[in-house]
Amino acid sequence: MQDFAMKNVDVMDVLITNKVFRDELKKHYIEAYNVDKEVFELNDDGEFKVIVYNHELKYENKECFRLAVNTKNRTVNLIQ
């Protein structure tokens, strides 16, 4: 459990410095300090799927965007 919490911190560390992530937050009017997200570990190679939500939107539109994050390579890709 604590291991996943540390991985979650690593994911956020990669995201907060990434331009793609910050640009998507702006598009959806989400403040960087108030990101509501779910993080899913895909494998032991540092790959994660992140879903970002905005709960102020209508129920069916709360999911704003998805990202593929690699904490080892420090890369972020928008999932269409």
N, CA, C and O atoms as a Maestro MAE file, in Angstrom:
{
 s_m_m2io_version
 :::
 2.0.0
}

f_m_ct {
 s_m_title
 :::
 protein
 m_atom[320] {
  # First column is atom index #
  i_m_mmod_type
  r_m_x_coord
  r_m_y_coord
  r_m_z_coord
  i_m_residue_number
  s_m_chain_name
  s_m_pdb_residue_name
  s_m_pdb_atom_name
  i_m_atomic_number
  :::
  1 25 0.821 -1.188 0.000 1 A "MET " " N  " 7
  2 3 0.000 0.000 0.000 1 A "MET " " CA " 6
  3 2 0.872 1.261 0.000 1 A "MET " " C  " 6
  4 15 0.634 2.190 -0.772 1 A "MET " " O  " 8
  5 25 1.873 1.280 0.867 2 A "GLN " " N  " 7
  6 3 2.766 2.431 0.934 2 A "GLN " " CA " 6
  7 2 3.575 2.557 -0.358 2 A "GLN " " C  " 6
  8 15 3.888 3.664 -0.796 2 A "GLN " " O  " 8
  9 25 3.907 1.419 -0.962 3 A "ASP " " N  " 7
  10 3 4.653 1.416 -2.218 3 A "ASP " " CA " 6
  11 2 3.843 2.112 -3.317 3 A "ASP " " C  " 6
  12 15 4.392 2.906 -4.080 3 A "ASP " " O  " 8
  13 25 2.549 1.821 -3.399 4 A "PHE " " N  " 7
  14 3 1.705 2.464 -4.405 4 A "PHE " " CA " 6
  15 2 1.573 3.957 -4.123 4 A "PHE " " C  " 6
  16 15 1.523 4.757 -5.057 4 A "PHE " " O  " 8
  17 25 1.517 4.337 -2.864 5 A "ALA " " N  " 7
  18 3 1.439 5.757 -2.523 5 A "ALA " " CA " 6
  19 2 2.680 6.496 -3.012 5 A "ALA " " C  " 6
  20 15 2.575 7.620 -3.503 5 A "ALA " " O  " 8
  21 25 3.832 5.889 -2.888 6 A "MET " " N  " 7
  22 3 5.068 6.500 -3.372 6 A "MET " " CA " 6
  23 2 5.063 6.581 -4.900 6 A "MET " " C  " 6
  24 15 5.538 7.561 -5.473 6 A "MET " " O  " 8
  25 25 4.531 5.558 -5.553 7 A "LYS " " N  " 7
  26 3 4.439 5.569 -7.014 7 A "LYS " " CA " 6
  27 2 3.490 6.673 -7.477 7 A "LYS " " C  " 6
  28 15 3.734 7.323 -8.494 7 A "LYS " " O  " 8
  29 25 2.419 6.879 -6.735 8 A "ASN " " N  " 7
  30 3 1.460 7.932 -7.036 8 A "ASN " " CA " 6
  31 2 2.138 9.305 -6.953 8 A "ASN " " C  " 6
  32 15 1.868 10.184 -7.771 8 A "ASN " " O  " 8
  33 25 3.002 9.479 -5.979 9 A "VAL " " N  " 7
  34 3 3.764 10.726 -5.841 9 A "VAL " " CA " 6
  35 2 4.712 10.888 -7.025 9 A "VAL " " C  " 6
  36 15 4.865 11.989 -7.554 9 A "VAL " " O  " 8
  37 25 5.349 9.792 -7.441 10 A "ASP " " N  " 7
  38 3 6.244 9.834 -8.597 10 A "ASP " " CA " 6
  39 2 5.490 10.246 -9.864 10 A "ASP " " C  " 6
  40 15 5.989 11.041 -10.661 10 A "ASP " " O  " 8
  41 25 4.286 9.698 -10.041 11 A "VAL " " N  " 7
  42 3 3.463 10.031 -11.203 11 A "VAL " " CA " 6
  43 2 3.135 11.523 -11.184 11 A "VAL " " C  " 6
  44 15 3.267 12.196 -12.206 11 A "VAL " " O  " 8
  45 25 2.719 12.036 -10.054 12 A "MET " " N  " 7
  46 3 2.365 13.453 -9.965 12 A "MET " " CA " 6
  47 2 3.594 14.329 -10.192 12 A "MET " " C  " 6
  48 15 3.480 15.409 -10.773 12 A "MET " " O  " 8
  49 25 4.754 13.887 -9.749 13 A "ASP " " N  " 7
  50 3 5.999 14.622 -9.969 13 A "ASP " " CA " 6
  51 2 6.287 14.755 -11.463 13 A "ASP " " C  " 6
  52 15 6.697 15.820 -11.925 13 A "ASP " " O  " 8
  53 25 6.075 13.680 -12.215 14 A "VAL " " N  " 7
  54 3 6.271 13.715 -13.661 14 A "VAL " " CA " 6
  55 2 5.215 14.614 -14.308 14 A "VAL " " C  " 6
  56 15 5.532 15.414 -15.188 14 A "VAL " " O  " 8
  57 25 3.976 14.483 -13.878 15 A "LEU " " N  " 7
  58 3 2.884 15.248 -14.492 15 A "LEU " " CA " 6
  59 2 3.028 16.750 -14.288 15 A "LEU " " C  " 6
  60 15 2.871 17.525 -15.232 15 A "LEU " " O  " 8
  61 25 3.321 17.159 -13.078 16 A "ILE " " N  " 7
  62 3 3.296 18.584 -12.746 16 A "ILE " " CA " 6
  63 2 4.334 19.383 -13.535 16 A "ILE " " C  " 6
  64 15 4.179 20.589 -13.722 16 A "ILE " " O  " 8
  65 25 5.388 18.715 -13.996 17 A "THR " " N  " 7
  66 3 6.423 19.411 -14.768 17 A "THR " " CA " 6
  67 2 6.231 19.253 -16.278 17 A "THR " " C  " 6
  68 15 7.048 19.736 -17.062 17 A "THR " " O  " 8
  69 25 5.152 18.577 -16.685 18 A "ASN " " N  " 7
  70 3 4.948 18.278 -18.095 18 A "ASN " " CA " 6
  71 2 4.020 19.293 -18.764 18 A "ASN " " C  " 6
  72 15 2.946 19.594 -18.244 18 A "ASN " " O  " 8
  73 25 4.433 19.814 -19.908 19 A "LYS " " N  " 7
  74 3 3.664 20.834 -20.631 19 A "LYS " " CA " 6
  75 2 2.324 20.298 -21.144 19 A "LYS " " C  " 6
  76 15 1.312 20.994 -21.068 19 A "LYS " " O  " 8
  77 25 2.310 19.080 -21.660 20 A "VAL " " N  " 7
  78 3 1.058 18.478 -22.162 20 A "VAL " " CA " 6
  79 2 0.020 18.435 -21.044 20 A "VAL " " C  " 6
  80 15 -1.135 18.809 -21.246 20 A "VAL " " O  " 8
  81 25 0.433 17.986 -19.885 21 A "PHE " " N  " 7
  82 3 -0.463 17.894 -18.734 21 A "PHE " " CA " 6
  83 2 -0.982 19.279 -18.335 21 A "PHE " " C  " 6
  84 15 -2.184 19.454 -18.137 21 A "PHE " " O  " 8
  85 25 -0.103 20.241 -18.218 22 A "ARG " " N  " 7
  86 3 -0.506 21.591 -17.808 22 A "ARG " " CA " 6
  87 2 -1.442 22.224 -18.840 22 A "ARG " " C  " 6
  88 15 -2.398 22.908 -18.475 22 A "ARG " " O  " 8
  89 25 -1.166 21.995 -20.131 23 A "ASP " " N  " 7
  90 3 -2.042 22.527 -21.179 23 A "ASP " " CA " 6
  91 2 -3.439 21.917 -21.114 23 A "ASP " " C  " 6
  92 15 -4.436 22.618 -21.289 23 A "ASP " " O  " 8
  93 25 -3.508 20.621 -20.864 24 A "GLU " " N  " 7
  94 3 -4.817 19.952 -20.751 24 A "GLU " " CA " 6
  95 2 -5.576 20.455 -19.532 24 A "GLU " " C  " 6
  96 15 -6.795 20.615 -19.589 24 A "GLU " " O  " 8
  97 25 -4.881 20.704 -18.439 25 A "LEU " " N  " 7
  98 3 -5.548 21.257 -17.252 25 A "LEU " " CA " 6
  99 2 -6.182 22.603 -17.585 25 A "LEU " " C  " 6
  100 15 -7.317 22.872 -17.189 25 A "LEU " " O  " 8
  101 25 -5.456 23.446 -18.308 26 A "LYS " " N  " 7
  102 3 -5.989 24.762 -18.683 26 A "LYS " " CA " 6
  103 2 -7.228 24.628 -19.562 26 A "LYS " " C  " 6
  104 15 -8.200 25.363 -19.385 26 A "LYS " " O  " 8
  105 25 -7.195 23.692 -20.508 27 A "LYS " " N  " 7
  106 3 -8.339 23.491 -21.404 27 A "LYS " " CA " 6
  107 2 -9.610 23.127 -20.641 27 A "LYS " " C  " 6
  108 15 -10.718 23.471 -21.051 27 A "LYS " " O  " 8
  109 25 -9.424 22.420 -19.515 28 A "HIS " " N  " 7
  110 3 -10.572 21.937 -18.744 28 A "HIS " " CA " 6
  111 2 -10.804 22.742 -17.471 28 A "HIS " " C  " 6
  112 15 -11.589 22.337 -16.612 28 A "HIS " " O  " 8
  113 25 -10.121 23.888 -17.345 29 A "TYR " " N  " 7
  114 3 -10.304 24.796 -16.217 29 A "TYR " " CA " 6
  115 2 -10.068 24.115 -14.869 29 A "TYR " " C  " 6
  116 15 -10.843 24.279 -13.927 29 A "TYR " " O  " 8
  117 25 -8.992 23.357 -14.803 30 A "ILE " " N  " 7
  118 3 -8.628 22.665 -13.574 30 A "ILE " " CA " 6
  119 2 -7.334 23.280 -13.048 30 A "ILE " " C  " 6
  120 15 -6.367 23.441 -13.793 30 A "ILE " " O  " 8
  121 25 -7.322 23.618 -11.772 31 A "GLU " " N  " 7
  122 3 -6.122 24.163 -11.147 31 A "GLU " " CA " 6
  123 2 -5.148 23.030 -10.838 31 A "GLU " " C  " 6
  124 15 -5.564 21.947 -10.428 31 A "GLU " " O  " 8
  125 25 -3.863 23.276 -11.032 32 A "ALA " " N  " 7
  126 3 -2.842 22.241 -10.830 32 A "ALA " " CA " 6
  127 2 -2.812 21.728 -9.396 32 A "ALA " " C  " 6
  128 15 -2.507 20.557 -9.171 32 A "ALA " " O  " 8
  129 25 -3.116 22.567 -8.441 33 A "TYR " " N  " 7
  130 3 -3.100 22.156 -7.035 33 A "TYR " " CA " 6
  131 2 -4.352 21.391 -6.634 33 A "TYR " " C  " 6
  132 15 -4.432 20.871 -5.521 33 A "TYR " " O  " 8
  133 25 -5.330 21.317 -7.531 34 A "ASN " " N  " 7
  134 3 -6.613 20.699 -7.193 34 A "ASN " " CA " 6
  135 2 -6.985 19.617 -8.219 34 A "ASN " " C  " 6
  136 15 -8.132 19.550 -8.661 34 A "ASN " " O  " 8
  137 25 -6.025 18.781 -8.591 35 A "VAL " " N  " 7
  138 3 -6.256 17.755 -9.598 35 A "VAL " " CA " 6
  139 2 -6.904 16.535 -8.946 35 A "VAL " " C  " 6
  140 15 -6.370 15.959 -7.998 35 A "VAL " " O  " 8
  141 25 -8.060 16.160 -9.475 36 A "ASP " " N  " 7
  142 3 -8.746 14.945 -9.032 36 A "ASP " " CA " 6
  143 2 -8.454 13.882 -10.076 36 A "ASP " " C  " 6
  144 15 -8.852 14.020 -11.233 36 A "ASP " " O  " 8
  145 25 -7.760 12.823 -9.678 37 A "LYS " " N  " 7
  146 3 -7.294 11.838 -10.654 37 A "LYS " " CA " 6
  147 2 -7.344 10.438 -10.070 37 A "LYS " " C  " 6
  148 15 -7.370 10.234 -8.857 37 A "LYS " " O  " 8
  149 25 -7.357 9.478 -10.993 38 A "GLU " " N  " 7
  150 3 -7.190 8.078 -10.642 38 A "GLU " " CA " 6
  151 2 -5.922 7.600 -11.330 38 A "GLU " " C  " 6
  152 15 -5.690 7.910 -12.498 38 A "GLU " " O  " 8
  153 25 -5.108 6.851 -10.612 39 A "VAL " " N  " 7
  154 3 -3.856 6.343 -11.161 39 A "VAL " " CA " 6
  155 2 -3.929 4.821 -11.159 39 A "VAL " " C  " 6
  156 15 -4.246 4.203 -10.143 39 A "VAL " " O  " 8
  157 25 -3.630 4.227 -12.315 40 A "PHE " " N  " 7
  158 3 -3.633 2.776 -12.458 40 A "PHE " " CA " 6
  159 2 -2.238 2.333 -12.886 40 A "PHE " " C  " 6
  160 15 -1.710 2.812 -13.890 40 A "PHE " " O  " 8
  161 25 -1.650 1.431 -12.134 41 A "GLU " " N  " 7
  162 3 -0.338 0.905 -12.500 41 A "GLU " " CA " 6
  163 2 -0.522 -0.168 -13.564 41 A "GLU " " C  " 6
  164 15 -1.274 -1.121 -13.361 41 A "GLU " " O  " 8
  165 25 0.158 -0.020 -14.695 42 A "LEU " " N  " 7
  166 3 0.010 -0.965 -15.795 42 A "LEU " " CA " 6
  167 2 1.003 -2.117 -15.718 42 A "LEU " " C  " 6
  168 15 0.682 -3.243 -16.097 42 A "LEU " " O  " 8
  169 25 2.204 -1.837 -15.230 43 A "ASN " " N  " 7
  170 3 3.220 -2.886 -15.103 43 A "ASN " " CA " 6
  171 2 4.308 -2.426 -14.141 43 A "ASN " " C  " 6
  172 15 4.212 -1.348 -13.555 43 A "ASN " " O  " 8
  173 25 5.334 -3.242 -13.981 44 A "ASP " " N  " 7
  174 3 6.435 -2.904 -13.072 44 A "ASP " " CA " 6
  175 2 7.510 -2.062 -13.737 44 A "ASP " " C  " 6
  176 15 8.549 -1.802 -13.130 44 A "ASP " " O  " 8
  177 25 7.282 -1.632 -14.972 45 A "ASP " " N  " 7
  178 3 8.263 -0.836 -15.706 45 A "ASP " " CA " 6
  179 2 8.019 0.664 -15.560 45 A "ASP " " C  " 6
  180 15 8.563 1.451 -16.335 45 A "ASP " " O  " 8
  181 25 7.213 1.070 -14.586 46 A "GLY " " N  " 7
  182 3 6.966 2.482 -14.362 46 A "GLY " " CA " 6
  183 2 5.905 3.072 -15.266 46 A "GLY " " C  " 6
  184 15 5.863 4.287 -15.455 46 A "GLY " " O  " 8
  185 25 5.038 2.228 -15.833 47 A "GLU " " N  " 7
  186 3 3.988 2.721 -16.721 47 A "GLU " " CA " 6
  187 2 2.652 2.779 -15.975 47 A "GLU " " C  " 6
  188 15 2.256 1.841 -15.282 47 A "GLU " " O  " 8
  189 25 1.977 3.916 -16.144 48 A "PHE " " N  " 7
  190 3 0.718 4.162 -15.456 48 A "PHE " " CA " 6
  191 2 -0.288 4.772 -16.422 48 A "PHE " " C  " 6
  192 15 0.081 5.418 -17.403 48 A "PHE " " O  " 8
  193 25 -1.569 4.555 -16.125 49 A "LYS " " N  " 7
  194 3 -2.649 5.246 -16.820 49 A "LYS " " CA " 6
  195 2 -3.272 6.186 -15.795 49 A "LYS " " C  " 6
  196 15 -3.561 5.784 -14.668 49 A "LYS " " O  " 8
  197 25 -3.477 7.437 -16.190 50 A "VAL " " N  " 7
  198 3 -4.042 8.435 -15.289 50 A "VAL " " CA " 6
  199 2 -5.296 9.008 -15.941 50 A "VAL " " C  " 6
  200 15 -5.280 9.410 -17.104 50 A "VAL " " O  " 8
  201 25 -6.378 9.038 -15.172 51 A "ILE " " N  " 7
  202 3 -7.625 9.647 -15.626 51 A "ILE " " CA " 6
  203 2 -7.865 10.877 -14.760 51 A "ILE " " C  " 6
  204 15 -7.881 10.789 -13.532 51 A "ILE " " O  " 8
  205 25 -8.051 12.029 -15.412 52 A "VAL " " N  " 7
  206 3 -8.263 13.289 -14.701 52 A "VAL " " CA " 6
  207 2 -9.735 13.672 -14.807 52 A "VAL " " C  " 6
  208 15 -10.332 13.608 -15.882 52 A "VAL " " O  " 8
  209 25 -10.308 14.070 -13.675 53 A "TYR " " N  " 7
  210 3 -11.729 14.405 -13.587 53 A "TYR " " CA " 6
  211 2 -11.921 15.872 -13.205 53 A "TYR " " C  " 6
  212 15 -11.045 16.496 -12.606 53 A "TYR " " O  " 8
  213 25 -13.082 16.403 -13.562 54 A "ASN " " N  " 7
  214 3 -13.526 17.699 -13.071 54 A "ASN " " CA " 6
  215 2 -14.951 17.490 -12.570 54 A "ASN " " C  " 6
  216 15 -15.888 17.411 -13.364 54 A "ASN " " O  " 8
  217 25 -15.108 17.402 -11.258 55 A "HIS " " N  " 7
  218 3 -16.409 17.078 -10.674 55 A "HIS " " CA " 6
  219 2 -17.398 18.233 -10.716 55 A "HIS " " C  " 6
  220 15 -18.551 18.074 -10.315 55 A "HIS " " O  " 8
  221 25 -16.965 19.385 -11.192 56 A "GLU " " N  " 7
  222 3 -17.887 20.504 -11.335 56 A "GLU " " CA " 6
  223 2 -18.692 20.415 -12.633 56 A "GLU " " C  " 6
  224 15 -19.652 21.160 -12.828 56 A "GLU " " O  " 8
  225 25 -18.297 19.504 -13.510 57 A "LEU " " N  " 7
  226 3 -19.011 19.319 -14.771 57 A "LEU " " CA " 6
  227 2 -20.186 18.377 -14.576 57 A "LEU " " C  " 6
  228 15 -20.311 17.739 -13.530 57 A "LEU " " O  " 8
  229 25 -21.041 18.289 -15.575 58 A "LYS " " N  " 7
  230 3 -22.169 17.362 -15.510 58 A "LYS " " CA " 6
  231 2 -21.663 15.940 -15.330 58 A "LYS " " C  " 6
  232 15 -20.538 15.618 -15.712 58 A "LYS " " O  " 8
  233 25 -22.490 15.103 -14.752 59 A "TYR " " N  " 7
  234 3 -22.092 13.742 -14.392 59 A "TYR " " CA " 6
  235 2 -21.444 12.988 -15.551 59 A "TYR " " C  " 6
  236 15 -20.392 12.373 -15.377 59 A "TYR " " O  " 8
  237 25 -22.057 13.030 -16.723 60 A "GLU " " N  " 7
  238 3 -21.549 12.235 -17.838 60 A "GLU " " CA " 6
  239 2 -20.264 12.809 -18.442 60 A "GLU " " C  " 6
  240 15 -19.608 12.128 -19.231 60 A "GLU " " O  " 8
  241 25 -19.893 14.035 -18.093 61 A "ASN " " N  " 7
  242 3 -18.702 14.663 -18.656 61 A "ASN " " CA " 6
  243 2 -17.594 14.895 -17.628 61 A "ASN " " C  " 6
  244 15 -16.690 15.693 -17.875 61 A "ASN " " O  " 8
  245 25 -17.644 14.234 -16.514 62 A "LYS " " N  " 7
  246 3 -16.666 14.484 -15.461 62 A "LYS " " CA " 6
  247 2 -15.259 14.035 -15.835 62 A "LYS " " C  " 6
  248 15 -14.281 14.632 -15.386 62 A "LYS " " O  " 8
  249 25 -15.147 12.994 -16.649 63 A "GLU " " N  " 7
  250 3 -13.829 12.546 -17.077 63 A "GLU " " CA " 6
  251 2 -13.335 13.496 -18.155 63 A "GLU " " C  " 6
  252 15 -13.956 13.615 -19.212 63 A "GLU " " O  " 8
  253 25 -12.229 14.167 -17.897 64 A "CYS " " N  " 7
  254 3 -11.726 15.193 -18.816 64 A "CYS " " CA " 6
  255 2 -10.724 14.643 -19.819 64 A "CYS " " C  " 6
  256 15 -10.847 14.889 -21.019 64 A "CYS " " O  " 8
  257 25 -9.734 13.900 -19.338 65 A "PHE " " N  " 7
  258 3 -8.735 13.344 -20.245 65 A "PHE " " CA " 6
  259 2 -7.978 12.214 -19.571 65 A "PHE " " C  " 6
  260 15 -8.000 12.051 -18.351 65 A "PHE " " O  " 8
  261 25 -7.304 11.436 -20.421 66 A "ARG " " N  " 7
  262 3 -6.508 10.290 -19.960 66 A "ARG " " CA " 6
  263 2 -5.076 10.467 -20.435 66 A "ARG " " C  " 6
  264 15 -4.814 11.015 -21.505 66 A "ARG " " O  " 8
  265 25 -4.164 9.990 -19.608 67 A "LEU " " N  " 7
  266 3 -2.744 10.102 -19.923 67 A "LEU " " CA " 6
  267 2 -2.038 8.773 -19.692 67 A "LEU " " C  " 6
  268 15 -2.413 7.988 -18.821 67 A "LEU " " O  " 8
  269 25 -1.011 8.546 -20.494 68 A "ALA " " N  " 7
  270 3 -0.090 7.426 -20.248 68 A "ALA " " CA " 6
  271 2 1.179 8.054 -19.695 68 A "ALA " " C  " 6
  272 15 1.775 8.925 -20.328 68 A "ALA " " O  " 8
  273 25 1.589 7.610 -18.512 69 A "VAL " " N  " 7
  274 3 2.747 8.186 -17.837 69 A "VAL " " CA " 6
  275 2 3.782 7.093 -17.611 69 A "VAL " " C  " 6
  276 15 3.460 5.998 -17.150 69 A "VAL " " O  " 8
  277 25 5.021 7.406 -17.942 70 A "ASN " " N  " 7
  278 3 6.131 6.496 -17.664 70 A "ASN " " CA " 6
  279 2 7.067 7.233 -16.715 70 A "ASN " " C  " 6
  280 15 7.704 8.215 -17.095 70 A "ASN " " O  " 8
  281 25 7.144 6.751 -15.475 71 A "THR " " N  " 7
  282 3 7.952 7.444 -14.472 71 A "THR " " CA " 6
  283 2 9.447 7.197 -14.657 71 A "THR " " C  " 6
  284 15 10.263 7.996 -14.198 71 A "THR " " O  " 8
  285 25 9.812 6.116 -15.315 72 A "LYS " " N  " 7
  286 3 11.233 5.848 -15.547 72 A "LYS " " CA " 6
  287 2 11.788 6.746 -16.643 72 A "LYS " " C  " 6
  288 15 12.886 7.286 -16.511 72 A "LYS " " O  " 8
  289 25 11.032 6.905 -17.725 73 A "ASN " " N  " 7
  290 3 11.464 7.772 -18.836 73 A "ASN " " CA " 6
  291 2 10.996 9.215 -18.655 73 A "ASN " " C  " 6
  292 15 11.408 10.106 -19.398 73 A "ASN " " O  " 8
  293 25 10.128 9.437 -17.656 74 A "ARG " " N  " 7
  294 3 9.552 10.757 -17.372 74 A "ARG " " CA " 6
  295 2 8.802 11.306 -18.596 74 A "ARG " " C  " 6
  296 15 8.941 12.475 -18.957 74 A "ARG " " O  " 8
  297 25 8.011 10.436 -19.217 75 A "THR " " N  " 7
  298 3 7.231 10.843 -20.385 75 A "THR " " CA " 6
  299 2 5.744 10.830 -20.077 75 A "THR " " C  " 6
  300 15 5.272 10.071 -19.232 75 A "THR " " O  " 8
  301 25 5.013 11.692 -20.786 76 A "VAL " " N  " 7
  302 3 3.567 11.776 -20.652 76 A "VAL " " CA " 6
  303 2 2.984 11.841 -22.059 76 A "VAL " " C  " 6
  304 15 3.425 12.636 -22.890 76 A "VAL " " O  " 8
  305 25 1.986 10.992 -22.317 77 A "ASN " " N  " 7
  306 3 1.302 10.995 -23.610 77 A "ASN " " CA " 6
  307 2 -0.198 11.063 -23.365 77 A "ASN " " C  " 6
  308 15 -0.738 10.379 -22.496 77 A "ASN " " O  " 8
  309 25 -0.848 11.898 -24.148 78 A "LEU " " N  " 7
  310 3 -2.292 12.021 -24.081 78 A "LEU " " CA " 6
  311 2 -2.908 10.821 -24.779 78 A "LEU " " C  " 6
  312 15 -2.517 10.480 -25.896 78 A "LEU " " O  " 8
  313 25 -3.872 10.178 -24.126 79 A "ILE " " N  " 7
  314 3 -4.576 9.044 -24.713 79 A "ILE " " CA " 6
  315 2 -5.865 9.587 -25.313 79 A "ILE " " C  " 6
  316 15 -6.677 10.191 -24.612 79 A "ILE " " O  " 8
  317 25 -6.049 9.375 -26.594 80 A "GLN " " N  " 7
  318 3 -7.229 9.882 -27.287 80 A "GLN " " CA " 6
  319 2 -8.405 8.953 -27.104 80 A "GLN " " C  " 6
  320 15 -9.490 9.222 -27.620 80 A "GLN " " O  " 8
  :::
 }
 m_bond[319] {
  # First column is bond index #
  i_m_from
  i_m_to
  i_m_order
  :::
  1 1 2 1
  2 2 3 1
  3 3 4 2
  4 3 5 1
  5 5 6 1
  6 6 7 1
  7 7 8 2
  8 7 9 1
  9 9 10 1
  10 10 11 1
  11 11 12 2
  12 11 13 1
  13 13 14 1
  14 14 15 1
  15 15 16 2
  16 15 17 1
  17 17 18 1
  18 18 19 1
  19 19 20 2
  20 19 21 1
  21 21 22 1
  22 22 23 1
  23 23 24 2
  24 23 25 1
  25 25 26 1
  26 26 27 1
  27 27 28 2
  28 27 29 1
  29 29 30 1
  30 30 31 1
  31 31 32 2
  32 31 33 1
  33 33 34 1
  34 34 35 1
  35 35 36 2
  36 35 37 1
  37 37 38 1
  38 38 39 1
  39 39 40 2
  40 39 41 1
  41 41 42 1
  42 42 43 1
  43 43 44 2
  44 43 45 1
  45 45 46 1
  46 46 47 1
  47 47 48 2
  48 47 49 1
  49 49 50 1
  50 50 51 1
  51 51 52 2
  52 51 53 1
  53 53 54 1
  54 54 55 1
  55 55 56 2
  56 55 57 1
  57 57 58 1
  58 58 59 1
  59 59 60 2
  60 59 61 1
  61 61 62 1
  62 62 63 1
  63 63 64 2
  64 63 65 1
  65 65 66 1
  66 66 67 1
  67 67 68 2
  68 67 69 1
  69 69 70 1
  70 70 71 1
  71 71 72 2
  72 71 73 1
  73 73 74 1
  74 74 75 1
  75 75 76 2
  76 75 77 1
  77 77 78 1
  78 78 79 1
  79 79 80 2
  80 79 81 1
  81 81 82 1
  82 82 83 1
  83 83 84 2
  84 83 85 1
  85 85 86 1
  86 86 87 1
  87 87 88 2
  88 87 89 1
  89 89 90 1
  90 90 91 1
  91 91 92 2
  92 91 93 1
  93 93 94 1
  94 94 95 1
  95 95 96 2
  96 95 97 1
  97 97 98 1
  98 98 99 1
  99 99 100 2
  100 99 101 1
  101 101 102 1
  102 102 103 1
  103 103 104 2
  104 103 105 1
  105 105 106 1
  106 106 107 1
  107 107 108 2
  108 107 109 1
  109 109 110 1
  110 110 111 1
  111 111 112 2
  112 111 113 1
  113 113 114 1
  114 114 115 1
  115 115 116 2
  116 115 117 1
  117 117 118 1
  118 118 119 1
  119 119 120 2
  120 119 121 1
  121 121 122 1
  122 122 123 1
  123 123 124 2
  124 123 125 1
  125 125 126 1
  126 126 127 1
  127 127 128 2
  128 127 129 1
  129 129 130 1
  130 130 131 1
  131 131 132 2
  132 131 133 1
  133 133 134 1
  134 134 135 1
  135 135 136 2
  136 135 137 1
  137 137 138 1
  138 138 139 1
  139 139 140 2
  140 139 141 1
  141 141 142 1
  142 142 143 1
  143 143 144 2
  144 143 145 1
  145 145 146 1
  146 146 147 1
  147 147 148 2
  148 147 149 1
  149 149 150 1
  150 150 151 1
  151 151 152 2
  152 151 153 1
  153 153 154 1
  154 154 155 1
  155 155 156 2
  156 155 157 1
  157 157 158 1
  158 158 159 1
  159 159 160 2
  160 159 161 1
  161 161 162 1
  162 162 163 1
  163 163 164 2
  164 163 165 1
  165 165 166 1
  166 166 167 1
  167 167 168 2
  168 167 169 1
  169 169 170 1
  170 170 171 1
  171 171 172 2
  172 171 173 1
  173 173 174 1
  174 174 175 1
  175 175 176 2
  176 175 177 1
  177 177 178 1
  178 178 179 1
  179 179 180 2
  180 179 181 1
  181 181 182 1
  182 182 183 1
  183 183 184 2
  184 183 185 1
  185 185 186 1
  186 186 187 1
  187 187 188 2
  188 187 189 1
  189 189 190 1
  190 190 191 1
  191 191 192 2
  192 191 193 1
  193 193 194 1
  194 194 195 1
  195 195 196 2
  196 195 197 1
  197 197 198 1
  198 198 199 1
  199 199 200 2
  200 199 201 1
  201 201 202 1
  202 202 203 1
  203 203 204 2
  204 203 205 1
  205 205 206 1
  206 206 207 1
  207 207 208 2
  208 207 209 1
  209 209 210 1
  210 210 211 1
  211 211 212 2
  212 211 213 1
  213 213 214 1
  214 214 215 1
  215 215 216 2
  216 215 217 1
  217 217 218 1
  218 218 219 1
  219 219 220 2
  220 219 221 1
  221 221 222 1
  222 222 223 1
  223 223 224 2
  224 223 225 1
  225 225 226 1
  226 226 227 1
  227 227 228 2
  228 227 229 1
  229 229 230 1
  230 230 231 1
  231 231 232 2
  232 231 233 1
  233 233 234 1
  234 234 235 1
  235 235 236 2
  236 235 237 1
  237 237 238 1
  238 238 239 1
  239 239 240 2
  240 239 241 1
  241 241 242 1
  242 242 243 1
  243 243 244 2
  244 243 245 1
  245 245 246 1
  246 246 247 1
  247 247 248 2
  248 247 249 1
  249 249 250 1
  250 250 251 1
  251 251 252 2
  252 251 253 1
  253 253 254 1
  254 254 255 1
  255 255 256 2
  256 255 257 1
  257 257 258 1
  258 258 259 1
  259 259 260 2
  260 259 261 1
  261 261 262 1
  262 262 263 1
  263 263 264 2
  264 263 265 1
  265 265 266 1
  266 266 267 1
  267 267 268 2
  268 267 269 1
  269 269 270 1
  270 270 271 1
  271 271 272 2
  272 271 273 1
  273 273 274 1
  274 274 275 1
  275 275 276 2
  276 275 277 1
  277 277 278 1
  278 278 279 1
  279 279 280 2
  280 279 281 1
  281 281 282 1
  282 282 283 1
  283 283 284 2
  284 283 285 1
  285 285 286 1
  286 286 287 1
  287 287 288 2
  288 287 289 1
  289 289 290 1
  290 290 291 1
  291 291 292 2
  292 291 293 1
  293 293 294 1
  294 294 295 1
  295 295 296 2
  296 295 297 1
  297 297 298 1
  298 298 299 1
  299 299 300 2
  300 299 301 1
  301 301 302 1
  302 302 303 1
  303 303 304 2
  304 303 305 1
  305 305 306 1
  306 306 307 1
  307 307 308 2
  308 307 309 1
  309 309 310 1
  310 310 311 1
  311 311 312 2
  312 311 313 1
  313 313 314 1
  314 314 315 1
  315 315 316 2
  316 315 317 1
  317 317 318 1
  318 318 319 1
  319 319 320 2
  :::
 }
}
